[in-house]
Amino acid sequence: MEAFAWWIWPLLLYTGGLLAAADALWQGRTAQGTAAWVLALLLMPLAALPIYLLFGTRRFRGYRRARRRKDTHLAQRQRDIRNILSAAVLAPDAVTLPLQRLFRIPMLSGNSTELLINGHDTFNAILNSIRTARHTVCVQFYTFRDDALGQCFADVLCEKAAEGVRIYLLYDEIGSGGLNKNFLRRMTEAGIVVSRFNPIKLRNRTNINFRNHRKLVVIDDHTTFLGGHNVGVEYLGKDPDIGHWRDTHVRVCGPASLAFQLSFSEDWLWATGDAPELRWQAPQMMGTRRVMCINPSPADYYDSGSLFFTHMINSATRRCWLVSPYFVPDQTVYAALQLAGLRGVDVRIILPGISDNWMVEQANRSYVASLQKAQVKFYTYQPGFLHQKVMLIDDEWSCVSSANLDNRSLRINFELGALVQDKQFAQEVEAMLLEDLNQCEPTHVDDRWWKQLLARLLRLLAPVL
């Protein structure tokens, strides 16, 4: 038995490394990343294999299988939405055509949009809108805390459930780790249907790297809220260790809400195996703004998050302003920013002065330093923590989303954004960002050799930061 154990374990280890290396070779998107994984798995399987099982696989297989099993249902739902919203569907142009093919839903007209630029305004607007719900409320957050804000949110949801409104709550188990069971039981006993996304179970042990980072509320299939805010008192600026919190959400009313509702339905389908019972009727035209649902995920055939940002940056002819709390872009977005700066586009990137992730803060130094040489301008927000994720392209394209400019958001997380084509809304976003810039200082990168060496070393960890 001892002789058997002596040779079987190395055999199993190297066999596992070989199989994982084949998987990395099959799924790899970049030559550099694929080569690194293959060499590590073949030469150091004891160290590399556990890391690969947690962080290496690039496809959320369970989600894709669930989506394929229900593909007929979802495909029919997409066709139904196109028919229902035929009056709002816009013919694709050079900017929207590839995005329509990536995200499967066209640009839709007839919407109104409203910027919500702090936590108090955001949650007052969300909770007041939920109080007006008549038939359904879909709630999805990466982080949902059992604190003062979470309790207030739960109170409103329970009140509406008691009135007979169907309420679905979906939260990410990693982002909402440690959520009190009594807190959840209170909502389920009130009639709210609650589910975790990506539950940490043995069958999903290789999927814990994939996080549903979306923040979404859809009310009565006509009003949608999305952006950077999660449910927690820190988003109200009430965390004593963080203080002032700068974030942005957007309210979208009109036909585009059905597209965001479809996104929620897909996630709910994966989490529970069943489609939620929602109403799919065309909302009234509520404005003149054009909105597209941008919902990249690791279940997509392409790296849709990275391609979205790359495409929008490449489409900029005059201006490209970006805000992100985490800046560790992949090579594709990094190259697009370089080219935009070199061709004379006004590229400005706002970063936080206070970081909640030391490794990301150190890693982004090398990106900032090299992009500054390409005429990309960086600014550091001073009053507190900056968490908003906003993009402004030229004079008519704006996006408010949940996606950071890091490899996790660009390739690994489930993210959600609203791309708005409207000059007046772009002016509102511009005014908001100019106010933020007034509270910024030009970003200074410490050029001491050991700081730059540390930045370059941590940059190697960009795929998992």
N, C-alpha and C positions, 0 to 999 in steps of 0.2 A: 504493500500500500504506500509506503514511504517512497519507494522507487517510482511508483506511478505518479505521486504528487510532485516528485522532483522535476519530471519533464513535461507533465500535462499543463501546468500553469504557464510556463514560458510559451508553450505552443499556443495556448488559448490567447495569451496576451498579444503575441505577434500576429496571430490570425485576425484578432480584432483590429489591430493596427492596420493590417493590410486591407481589410474590408472597409474601414473608415477612410483610408487613403483613396480607395476606389470611389467611395461616396464623394469625397472632397473633389476628386478629379472630375467626376460626372457633374457635380453641381456648381463647381467654381465659376465665378463671374469675372475674376481678374486673374491674370497669369501670376502676379506677385503673391496674392493671397493663397491661390491654389498650390503654388510651389512650396510656400512656407508650411502649409498644413501637411502636404504629402511627405515632405522630408522629415518633419517632426514626428508624424505618425509611424513612419517606417524606421526611424533611427532611435526615437525615444518614446515608444508606445506607452510605457508606464506613466509618464508625466503628461503626454499629449492626449491620450485617448479619453480620460475623464473630462478634460477641458473641451475637447471636440464634441463630446456628447452633450455638453451643456451649452456651448457657444458656437460651435463650428457649423452645424447644419443650417442651411440658408432657406429651407422651405418648411413652411408650417403645414406638414402633411395632413394632420388631422383636420384642419380647417378646409383644406382643398378636397379631401375625401368627402367631408360633410357637404361641401358645396356641390360636388359632383353628384352625390346621391340625390340632392334636391335641385339639381341643375334645371330640370324641366320646370319645376315650380318657379324658381327664380327667373329663368329666362322668360317664362310666361308673364311673370310679374313685371319685368322690364318692358316687355311688349305692351302690356296693359297701361303702364305709366306713359309710354310714348303715345299711345292712342288717346289716353285721357288728357294728356298735356299737349296734344298736337298743335293747339293754337299758340302755345308758349315756346315750342321747340324752334330754335334758331339754326339756320344753315351754318355748318362749320366754316371757319376761315383758316388762314395760315397758322394762327395761334391756337385755335380751339380744336382743329381736326385731330392732331396727335393726342390731345388730352381726352377727347371723346373716345378715341380708340383704346386709350389706357384705362379709363375709368368707367366706360360703358354707358354713361349718361350724358346727353348733350347739354349745351348751354341753354338756359331757360330764361325767358323774359317775364315781365309782369310782377317783379318782386320789389319790396321795399327793404332797405337795410338801415341799421342803426348801430353806430359804434358805442361800445360800453367800455369805459377806460379805467374803471377801478372796481374793486370787489363789492363795495356797498351798492353801487348802481347796478352792477351785473346781477347780484342775487336778489335785490329788490325787484328788478324787472322779471327775473325768472320766476320767483315765487308768486308775484302778483299775476303773472300770466297763467301759472298753474291753477291759481284760484278761480280762473275763468273757464277752465277746461270743462267740456261737456261729455266727451266720450272716451278719449285716450290720452295718456301721457307716457312718453318713452324717455327714460332717464339713463344716461350712461356716463360714468366718470372713471378715470384711472385711479384717482384717490377719493375715497368717501370716508370721512372721519366721524367718529362718535364724539363730537365736541359740541360746542354751543351752536355753531352753524349747522352741523349735521343733524342735531336734534330739532332745530327749527325747520330744516328741510323735511325731515321725517314727519313732523307735526302736520305740515301742509299736505304731504302725500297721503297720510292716514285720513285726514279730513275729506279729501277728494275721493279716496277709496270708499269711505263710508257713504258717500253720495251716489255710488254706483259707477264711478269713472274707472275704466280699466287702466291699471298702472303697472308698467314694467320697469324694473330697476336692474341694471347690469353694471357690475363693478369688476375691476381687475384685481385678482387675488393678491398679486405681488404689490401693486401700488396701494392697495387698501389692506395690507397685511396687519393682522391683529385686530380686525374689526370685531367688536363685541357681539357674541352670539345672541345675547338678550336684546341688543339693539336691532339685530336683524329679525329676531323672532317677533318683536313688537310690530314690525312692518308686515311680516307675512300673516300674522294673526289678524291684522287689519284688512287683509285682502289684497295686498300688494304682491305681485309675482316677482320674486327676487332670484337672481342667478349670479354666480361667479363666472368670469371669463378665464379660461385656461386654468382650471382647478389643478392644484399641485397634488396629483395622484401618481401612482406607479405607472399607469398607462401613458401619462403625459410627461414623464420625467425628462425627456429630451426637448420639451417645449417651453421650459421655464424661462429661457432666454427671450421668448417672444411675449411682448407685453401690449395690451390694448390700451394705448395712450390717448384714446379719443375722449373728448368731453362734449356731450351732446344732450340736448333736451328738445324733444319734438312734442308739440301740444296740438291736439285735434287736427293733425296733418296739414296745418297751415302756418304754424309759428315755430321757428327753430332758433335755438341758441347754441353757439359753439365758439371755441377759442381756447385760451390758455388756462382759465380758472378751473381748479378742482374744488371740492367741498371740504373746506378746512378753515379754521380761524386765521391761519397765516395769510390766506388770500384776502383777508380783510385788514391786514396789517397789524394783527393782534398777537403775533408771536413775539415775546420779549427778546428772543435771541436774534430775530431777523429784522423786526421793525417794519418800516415802510416797504410795501410790496406793489410793484408796478406791473400790471397785466392788462390784457385786452381781450374782450369778447365781442361778438357781433350777433345782433338779432336779424334774422331773415324771415320775412313774411311773404307768402305767396306760393306759386307753383313749385319752386325749388325745394320746398319742405318735403315733398313726396320723395325726392331723390335722397335726402338725408334720412327719411324714414326707411327707405329701402336699405341703406347702409346699416342702420340699426337692426333691421330684420335679418340680414346676413349674419351679423355677429350673434344675435340671439339664437339663430338656427344652429350655429356651431356649439354654443354654450349649453343648449338644452336639447337639441335634436328636433325641436318643433318650431314652426313659424308662429310668431305672435299674431293674435287676432286684432288686426288693425283695419281702419277704414281707408280705402283707396279711391277717394273722389277728388276731382279737380278743384283746388281752392280758387277763389275769385282772384282776378288780377288785382294786386295790391300796390302796384307801383310801376316804375318804368325801368328798373335796374335789372341787368342781366347777371345771373348767378349760375355757377357750375359747382357741383359737389365734387371735391377732390378727396378721395379716400384711399390712399395707398396702403398696401398691406404686404406682409411676407408671403401671402398666399397667391399673389399676382405672378403671372408668367414672367413679367419684366420687373426690374427694380424701379417701380413706378414712382416712388417718392423721389429718388435721385434724378430720374428723368424729368419729372415735373419741374424741379428747381432749375435743372440745367437748361431745359427748354425756355423757361421764362427769363432766365438771365441772358441767354443767347438772343432772345427776341428784343431785349432792351436796346433802344437807339439813343436815348438821351439820359435816362436816369434809372438806377437800380438801387433802392434803399431797402435794407434788410435789418431786422431786429431778431436776436436770438440769445437766450441765456447760456446756451452751450454751443461753442463753435469749434467743431472738430470735423470738417467736411470730408466727404470721400473725394477721391481723385477727380472724378468727373465734374462735380460742382466746383472744386478748387480750380480746375483748369478753366471752366466757364467764367469764374470771377476774374482770373488772370486776364483772359482775353477781353472781357468787358472793360477792365481798367485800361488795358493797352490800346483799345480802339477809341478811347476818349469818353466812355460813358461815365457819368457821375455816380460812382459806386460808393455808397456809405453803409457801414455796418456798425450797429450799436450793440455793445456788449455790456454785461453787468459789471459794476465796480466791486460788488460783493458776490462771492461765489459760494454755492453750497456743495461744490464738488472740486476738491483740491487738485485731483489728477487731471480733470478736464481743464481747469484754469492754467495748469502748467503746460499741458500739451498744446493749447492753442497759441502759445507764444511763437512757435516756429511757423505756424500758418500766418499769423498776423505779420510777422517780420517780412516774410517773403512776398505776401500780397501787397504790403505797403510799397515795395519796390515796383509793383505794377500799377501804381497810382490808385490803389484801393484805399479809401480813408476809413479809419476805425475811430470810434468814440466810446468812451467809458461812462456809463450812467452813474451819477454820484449819490443821489438821495437815499438809495436803499437797494433792495434786490429787484432786478429786472427779469421778468418771467414771460413777457409777451413774445409772440411769434407772428410777425407781420412782415409783409413784402409789398413794396410799391414800385411798379414798373411804368416808366414814362408818365403819361398824363391820364390814363384811363384804366389801368389794370392794378387791382389791389387784391391781397389775400390775407385773411385772418385765419389762423390755423392752430393746431396743437403740436405741429412738427418743429423740432429744433433743427439747427444746421449741424447735426452730428451723424455719425454713421448709424447709430441706433435708430434714429427717426427716419433717416433716408433709406434704410434697407431692412431693418429688423422689426420695428414697432408697427402696430396698426395706428394710423394717424387719420386726421380729418381736418379739412379746411373748406372755406368758401372763397372761390375765386370770383371777384366782382368786376365786371366791365362797365364802368360808368365814370365819367369825368368829374361829376359833382362829388361822388363818394371818394374818388381819388384825391380831390381837394381836401376833403375832411380828414382823410388819412394823412395827407401831407401836413396839415395844420397840427394834427396830433403829434406827428413825429418831429416837427420843428420845435414844438414845446418840449419834447423829450431832449432834443439836441441842445436846447438852451440850458439843460441841466446836466450836460455832459462835458467832459474834457477830452481832448485828443488822446488816444490810447498810446501809452509809452511802453515799449518793450525793453525789459532789462537785458542789455547786451553783454553782460558778464559771461565769460566762456562757460562757466559751470552751470549757469542758468539755461543757456542755450543747449548745452549737452543734455541736461535733464529734460528739456522740452522735446528734443529729438528722440530721446529714449522712450518717453511716455507716448510720443506720437506713434510708436510701433504698436501700442495697445489701442489705437483709435477704433478698430472694429468692435471692441467690447466696452468702450467707455460710455 
